[in-house]
């Protein structure tokens, strides 16, 4: 199973590894050279193709649509029954498990862990087959990407990094498609504000803004960071990502507008309320975006009547 080759543990795996796994899509690593057959091809012809191409299975396609998978097991069963002149359509496995090309690599890793298949067909948004994905595809791609990332980190190590200044500051890395950890920053900032006995209304507003910013980066960006600075007068939240940017900011601020894919929506995200909710709870809200990334700055004031922040009495 792939998980033995890429061990992923939610609380232990280094962030750089999570970013590499969550930040790349299946379309980037799949094999687009699909060896396939039609449903009317005989099992004898399938045997010949499998032997020549050294493969143990392939998709069965009718007008670019996937109708089944024929495996080595199907071939052996037909051979044993003396049915090698039957069409593939009689022996193939119907309703195969498939991946979508825009899914993150992490989804494919889960599929290889949960199913005993050696390969998965990959479909585009029109449900047409566009590739095949094997465990080896994942491993080879991740090795290449991690080598590049190590080089980048070595370059960064030659330079320092500046630290934000504030009374209390927290910085959170956000990984593309990392739905398991989405909400961590919001939860921690909420706990800090509760410790300092901040007004509940303010806590709700801050938690809402941070959570929506996290989800936006997870769903729509290539990953980024969220920085929260809490002072005596306000809470400042800065969210920066690495692209691809927002094409139409005015449209994105409208309630219900969303560019989320169907599989994102199927998980309960992408309702198009993120940016409107953030702006609604903010006292100051600014956003700028281009293909290199989006930066959103939110300020939520702390009422003057509240005392300067001090830890709650134990």
For each residue, the residues with C-beta under 8 A, 3 or more apart:
1: 4 5 112 113
2: 5 6 108 109 112 113 135 138 139
3: 6 7 8 109 112 113
4: 1 7
5: 1 2 135 139
6: 2 3 21 109 138 139 142
7: 3 4 13
8: 3 13 17 18 21 106 109
9: 12 13
10: 13 180 181
11:
12: 9
13: 7 8 9 10 17 18
14: 17 18
15: 18 19 173 175
16: 19 20 146 149 153
17: 8 13 14 20 21 146
18: 8 13 14 15 21 22 175 178
19: 15 16 22 23 173 175 176 223
20: 16 17 23 24 142 145 146 149
21: 6 8 17 18 24 104 105 106 109 142
22: 18 19 104 105 106 175 176 177 178 223
23: 19 20 104 175 176 177 222 223
24: 20 21 28 29 104 105 141 145
25: 28 101 102 103 104 105
26: 29 30 99 100 101 102 103 104 105 107 108 122 131 133
27: 30 101 102 122 130 131
28: 24 25 105 141
29: 24 26 105 133 137 138 141
30: 26 27 101 122 130 131 132 133 137
31: 34 131 132 133 134 137
32: 130 131
33:
34: 31 58 59 129 130 131 132
35: 49 53 55 58 132
36: 58 59 60 61 129
37: 41 45 46 49 58 59 60 61 70 88
38: 41 60 61 62 88
39: 60 62 67 68 87 88 89 92
40: 87 88 89
41: 37 38 45 46 87 88
42: 45 46 84 85 86 87 88
43: 46 47 70 74 75 78 79 83 84 85 86 87 88 91
44: 47 48 84 85
45: 37 41 42 48 49
46: 37 41 42 43 49 50 58 70 75 88
47: 43 44 50 51 75 79 84
48: 44 45 51 52
49: 35 37 45 46 52 53 55 58
50: 46 47 53 54 55 56 57 58 72 75
51: 47 48 54
52: 48 49
53: 35 49 50
54: 50 51
55: 35 49 50 58
56: 50 71 72 118
57: 50 69 70 71 72 118 119
58: 34 35 36 37 46 49 50 55 69 70
59: 34 36 37 66 68 69 70 96 121 129 132
60: 36 37 38 39 66 67 68 69 70 88 89 92
61: 36 37 38 64 65 66 67 129
62: 38 39 65 67
63:
64: 61 128 129
65: 61 62 127 128 129
66: 59 60 61 96 98 121 123 127 129
67: 39 60 61 62 89 92 94
68: 39 59 60 88 89 92 93 94 95 96
69: 57 58 59 60 92 93 96 121
70: 37 43 46 57 58 59 60 74 75 88 91 92 93
71: 56 57 74 75 93
72: 50 56 57 75 76
73: 76 77
74: 43 70 71 77 78 91 92 93
75: 43 46 47 50 70 71 72 78 79 91
76: 72 73 79 80
77: 73 74 80 81 91
78: 43 74 75 81 83 84 86 91
79: 43 47 75 76 82 84
80: 76 77
81: 77 78
82: 79
83: 43 78 86 90 91
84: 42 43 44 47 78 79
85: 42 43 44
86: 42 43 78 83 90 91
87: 39 40 41 42 43 90
88: 37 38 39 40 41 42 43 46 60 68 70 91 92
89: 39 40 60 67 68 92
90: 83 86 87
91: 43 70 74 75 77 78 83 86 88
92: 39 60 67 68 69 70 74 88 89
93: 68 69 70 71 74 96
94: 67 68
95: 68
96: 59 66 68 69 93 121
97: 111 115 117 120
98: 66 120 121 122 123
99: 26 103 107 108 111 120 121 122 123 133
100: 26 103 122 123 124 125 261 263
101: 25 26 27 30 122 123 124 130 131
102: 25 26 27 125 261 263
103: 25 26 99 100 107 108 263
104: 21 22 23 24 25 26 107 108 176 177
105: 21 22 24 25 26 28 29 108 109 138 141 142
106: 8 21 22 109 110 177 178
107: 26 99 103 104 110 111 177
108: 2 26 99 103 104 105 111 112 120 133 138
109: 2 3 6 8 21 105 106 112 113 138
110: 106 107 113 114
111: 97 99 107 108 114 115 117 120
112: 1 2 3 108 109 115 117 120 135 138
113: 1 2 3 109 110
114: 110 111
115: 97 111 112
116:
117: 97 111 112 120
118: 56 57 134 135
119: 57 132 133 134
120: 97 98 99 108 111 112 117 132 133
121: 59 66 69 96 98 99 129 131 132
122: 26 27 30 98 99 100 101 129 130 131 132 133
123: 66 98 99 100 101 127 128 129 130
124: 100 101 127 128 130
125: 100 102 261 262
126:
127: 65 66 123 124
128: 64 65 123 124
129: 34 36 59 61 64 65 66 121 122 123
130: 27 30 32 34 101 122 123 124
131: 26 27 30 31 32 34 101 121 122
132: 30 31 34 35 59 119 120 121 122
133: 26 29 30 31 99 108 119 120 122 137 138
134: 31 118 119 137 138
135: 2 5 112 118 138 139
136: 139 140
137: 29 30 31 133 134 140 141
138: 2 6 29 105 108 109 112 133 134 135 141 142
139: 2 5 6 135 136 142 143
140: 136 137 143 144
141: 24 28 29 105 137 138 144 145
142: 6 20 21 105 138 139 145 146
143: 139 140 146 147
144: 140 141 147 148
145: 20 24 141 142 148 149
146: 16 17 20 142 143 149 150
147: 143 144 150 151
148: 144 145 151 152
149: 16 20 145 146 152 153
150: 146 147 153 154
151: 147 148 154 155
152: 148 149 155 156
153: 16 149 150 156 157
154: 150 151 157 158
155: 151 152 158
156: 152 153 159
157: 153 154
158: 154 155
159: 156
160:
161:
162:
163:
164: 169 171 227 229
165: 169
166: 169 229 230 231 236
167: 229 230 231 232 309
168: 192 229 230 231 309
169: 164 165 166 227 228 229 230
170: 185 188 189 192 227 228
171: 164 225 226 227 228
172: 184 185 188 214 225 226 227 228
173: 15 19 223 224 225
174: 178 182 185 214 217 218 221 223 224 225 226 241
175: 15 18 19 22 23 178 181 218 223
176: 19 22 23 104 217 218 221 222 223
177: 22 23 104 106 107 218 219
178: 18 22 106 174 175 181 182 218
179: 182 218 267 269
180: 10
181: 10 175 178 184
182: 174 178 179 211 214 215 218
183: 186 187 211 214
184: 172 181 187 188 214
185: 170 172 174 188 189 210 211 214 226 228
186: 183 189 190 207 210 211 214
187: 183 184 190 191 207
188: 170 172 184 185 191 192
189: 170 185 186 192 193 206 207 210 228 230 235
190: 186 187 193 194 203 206 207
191: 187 188 194 195
192: 168 170 188 189 195 196 230
193: 189 190 196 198 202 203 206 230 235
194: 190 191 197 198 203 312
195: 191 192 311 312
196: 192 193 230 309 310 311 312
197: 194 312
198: 193 194 202 203 302 306 309
199: 202 203 302 303 306
200: 203 204
201: 204 205
202: 193 198 199 205 206 235 300 302 303
203: 190 193 194 198 199 200 206 207
204: 200 201 207 208 281
205: 201 202 208 209 281 282 300
206: 189 190 193 202 203 209 210 228 235 237 281 300
207: 186 187 189 190 203 204 210 211
208: 204 205 211 212 277 278 281
209: 205 206 212 213 237 277 278 281 282 298 300
210: 185 186 189 206 207 213 214 226 228 237
211: 182 183 185 186 207 208 214 215
212: 208 209 215 216 273 274 275 277 278
213: 209 210 216 217 226 237 239 274 278 296 298
214: 172 174 182 183 184 185 186 210 211 217 218 226
215: 182 211 212 218 219 269 274
216: 212 213 219 220 221 239 274 275
217: 174 176 213 214 220 221 223 224 226 239 241
218: 174 175 176 177 178 179 182 214 215 221 269
219: 177 215 216 260 264 269 270
220: 216 217 246 259 260
221: 174 176 216 217 218 224 241 242 243 244 293 294
222: 23 176 241 242 243 244
223: 19 22 23 173 174 175 176 217 241 242
224: 173 174 217 221 239 240 241 242 293
225: 171 172 173 174 239 240 241
226: 171 172 174 185 210 213 214 217 237 238 239
227: 164 169 170 171 172 237 238 239 240
228: 169 170 171 172 185 189 206 210 235 236 237 238
229: 164 166 167 168 169 235 236 238
230: 166 167 168 169 189 192 193 196 235 236 309
231: 166 167 168 234 235 236 309
232: 167 302 308 309
233: 301 302
234: 231 283 299 300 301 302
235: 189 193 202 206 228 229 230 231 299 300 302
236: 166 228 229 230 231 297 298 299
237: 206 209 210 213 226 227 228 296 297 298 299 300
238: 226 227 228 229 295 296 297 298
239: 213 216 217 224 225 226 227 294 295 296 297 298
240: 224 225 227 293 294 295
241: 174 217 221 222 223 224 225 293 294
242: 221 222 223 224 292 293
243: 221 222 291 292 293 294
244: 221 222 291
245: 289 290 291 292 293 294
246: 220 249 252 287 289 294
247: 251
248: 251 252
249: 246 252 253 287 289
250: 253 254
251: 247 248 254 257
252: 246 248 249 257 275
253: 249 250 257 275 276 279
254: 250 251 257 272 276
255: 272 273 276
256: 271 272 273
257: 251 252 253 254 272
258: 265 270 271 272
259: 220 270
260: 219 220 264 265 269 270 272
261: 100 102 125 264 265 270
262: 125 265 266
263: 100 102 103 266 267
264: 219 260 261 267 269 270
265: 258 260 261 262 268 269 270 271
266: 262 263
267: 179 263 264
268: 265
269: 179 215 218 219 260 264 265
270: 219 258 259 260 261 264 265
271: 256 258 265 274
272: 254 255 256 257 258 260 276
273: 212 255 256 276 277
274: 212 213 215 216 271 277 278
275: 212 216 252 253 278 279 287
276: 253 254 255 272 273 279 280
277: 208 209 212 273 274 280 281
278: 208 209 212 213 274 275 281 282 285 296 298
279: 253 275 276 282 285
280: 276 277
281: 204 205 206 208 209 277 278 300
282: 205 209 278 279 285 298 299 300
283: 234 299 300 301
284: 297 298 299
285: 278 279 282 296 297 298 299
286: 296 297
287: 246 249 275 294 295 296 297
288: 294 295
289: 245 246 249 293 294 295
290: 245 293
291: 243 244 245
292: 242 243 245
293: 221 224 240 241 242 243 245 289 290
294: 221 239 240 241 243 245 246 287 288 289
295: 238 239 240 287 288 289
296: 213 237 238 239 278 285 286 287
297: 236 237 238 239 284 285 286 287
298: 209 213 236 237 238 239 278 282 284 285
299: 234 235 236 237 282 283 284 285
300: 202 205 206 209 234 235 237 281 282 283
301: 233 234 283
302: 198 199 202 232 233 234 235 306
303: 199 202 306
304:
305:
306: 198 199 302 303
307: 310
308: 232
309: 167 168 196 198 230 231 232
310: 196 307
311: 195 196
312: 194 195 196 197
313:
314:
